[in-house]
Amino acid sequence: MGWNKHFKKPFRWAVYGPPAGAAGRHGDLKKKYPEFLAESEKSIFNALDIVEGSNVAIISSGIGTSYVNDALTTLDKKGACSTLEIGFVYPAPEDKMKQILAAADKILVVEDGNPMLENKLKELASDAGLAKEIIGRGSKAVMPTYDELNPDLALSAISELLGIERPSADLPDEILKKVQALTVPRSSALCAGCPHLGSYAALAKIIKKHGKELIIVNGDIGCYEQGGYGLAAQVITPTDDATKKYPVSSCYEILDTTYVMGSGIGQAMGERRALGDDDGKKVAAVAGDSTFFHSCLPAVANAALYDTDITYLVLDNSWTCMTGHQPSPRSELNAMGEKIGTLNIAAVCQAMGIKSVKTVNAYNLEEASAAIDEAINFKGFSVVILTGECMIQVIRREGARTAKTRVEKDKCIGCKACVRIGCPASLFDPESKKAGIDPLLCVNCGICVQICPVGAIVTE
């Protein structure tokens, strides 16, 4: 057995050098386009239905096809207009699209994301000199040009296309009021006992201490991104004063930016350059262990090379938790659950020549705060690794924990310091103005015990 590496060419197919190079390979790909198009035209995933006597049509793809079918059923208009369901989207079936153009003067394109099929249809119409009204999410938008598609948007667009009144989806006022009274507004939150709660509690303490110097904390994608969600946050009044600062009242108000995976440290370096090196301001970034290995290493190397004056916090919970607890390079397991080695984040940083690298326990607030404080004061690139295994994984492995943490009500002064940690197990009674612990959620992590200023929270 062998592999035809030459592909009937007088040179190696996979080598991007003479005689053809990358441009030649691109040309070969373009020459194959007619073959790809032919496959699309005959694909069973593209279904065309021309309805005689109808002057309107709908082209749909992906989840949009399901929304179109649901809408036509709701409106009792199945078979009322021509339809083209496209499952083989690239190349799009041009002949079938041309048949739609010939059959209808007004065509709605229902697709998720950017108007790729809509633009292709406009191109075909333009090339053929056809004056057709093509609507969708593009230049003649009947659906928003951003955000996800949904059944309600499709129903409204199809009702407009067919010139009929859209059925009302509004609930009667009395029912709506009852539903609203029963609905508790809430967002996602970190789990009870999550090590990130400890990391953010320690960081919040240092933010308060360095309020005038630490001006921005950059995050990215992972469980810890919830540090910028603003859950139960204070109301902010918009102002033109770019220097106005706001206190951090919960762990969900710590992050100032969350963009994409691995973006935090890159943004921090850019901000440092924009601020200059000697303005006395401090910039920090936060990432998880999975994100560190997946997306941050090039930026870490760059920060190390130039010794950029930023502080980088790596929240090491040993798993890729946000997307389903897949193993990370810190888990000591592969995807099959087999025991393997692990990568040491501190050793990686030190190998890059980073001078200030500390590893601390995320559940030890005094130790964690001291390390972050030292890193903030360090002139140059500093890294703090806050370790603590994901509590859900601990419980899965060791079994559920019986809550042994409680609040001594006679000592509680109702300061809400424990509530501001952001732990779902921390409660507060507005009538008695006393804190409490949910015994069904508490895992005895000890963070609230360390936070309470009067020692009212104890663990047996």
C-alpha angles and dihedrals in degrees: 000000000000142000122248094234091172097057088210089302125126090240140046111290097215098048114096096207138088138359097029107002127178093318090056092050089050089052092051089053092051091050089057093055094094089056091051090048091051090054090052093049093055096037116127087219091071112073122186123192117179113196113203114228096023118114096192132068142184127218116192141171139188117347087352089073091058090048091050093050091048091049094049089049092049091049092043088234102124107147093015095114140020116271138194116194109196119200096155096061102172117078090019114222098263097185092054091047090051089053089054089050090052093048102046140037096200119045129182118204115203112191136139120246123002120007096256098145091039091056091047090052091050089050092053091047092049093048090052093046092241120155101214130157106236116183135176130098098331132076093325096044120188089162127046116281090224140039127038127316116246138183093257093055091049092048092052093047094048092047088054092047092052093042095237133126115268112240112250115251094184118120119229111270095246092053092044091053091051092050092048091051091054095045118093112205109230143152132205116286140189113271123262108276094012110162088226087068088062093045092050093044089055092045092048089056091054092044088057091048094047096035095140096042107036098068105164140020117197123205136177139188124332139071087300091062085084085078085085100041094098094223109181087353128163118269111259120210110214114243139173090229103108091186096058112119129204127207119245107244097174140010088258092069099055104091118074097187135028115173120144136333109297095007098114099077093041091052090047091055091049091050091049090054091047093050095045127233101271106044094102093238122132128218126192138186133200131206138158126242093256092049090045091062097032102048115355107064097090091050092045089053090050093049090048093049093053095032089230112201099243135113118236121197117197111197102206111195093154097237143073091244108164095063098042111301097282114171116271126200085270097055099081087223134092125223090275092055093252119146114257137154128280136230119240112226094198091050091051091052093047091048087058090056098253106161101200112054122149130176116202141167111264090210093056101078096185092052093043094047092049092051093049091046091052091048092050090052093047114104105227137020111338129181128198118188112201110197130198126130119246105272093220090060091047091053092046090054101038102027132249118318124233109233111248097164118099143163120246097220096201090060098042113105096188095244092143092221089135092049091052090062086077097230114151089220092062112094136185128199109213092198099052091027089224130131124237143185125234103228092200092059105030116106097181094248090155098225095119090047089059093044099052107100095204101041093247093138116072138173117216 
